[in-house]
Amino acid sequence: MDINRERLSNSLKIALFVGTLLNLINQGDALWGDGTVSIAHLMMNYAVPFCVAWYSAWKNHRSRLKKPHQSI
């Protein structure tokens, strides 16, 4: 896979937003209560959205490269 700064930046923004929401939902009790925060779950809540965003952007880019250009 090629590294594209725009794709990387967008994937990081999506991961930050979605990962934060997931952590608030999944570990809210631990964050504001007496529970223990799971570092592994915290990291996965950011890693999974990043991977999904990166992969879907990469697949979209590749599919656009494979399609022949059509004139309108």
Order of alpha helices (4+ residues) and beta strands (2+ residues): alpha-alpha-alpha
